């Protein structure tokens, strides 16, 4: 019984890890495409330095607000 739970928990952790890595790369690529000048360099370094936490902060500060702005106009 214990082996079955460890396999399931390993699979769940692997899926969460892959989602986090995918989110990290999506935010990094979005930053590279949409930011300009010194802001781009700063955000890229910020995302790389803080990894997934940096990507989450970028999502709420830049990505989400840019998405709202695009929907309005």
Order of alpha helices (4+ residues) and beta strands (2+ residues): alpha-alpha-alpha
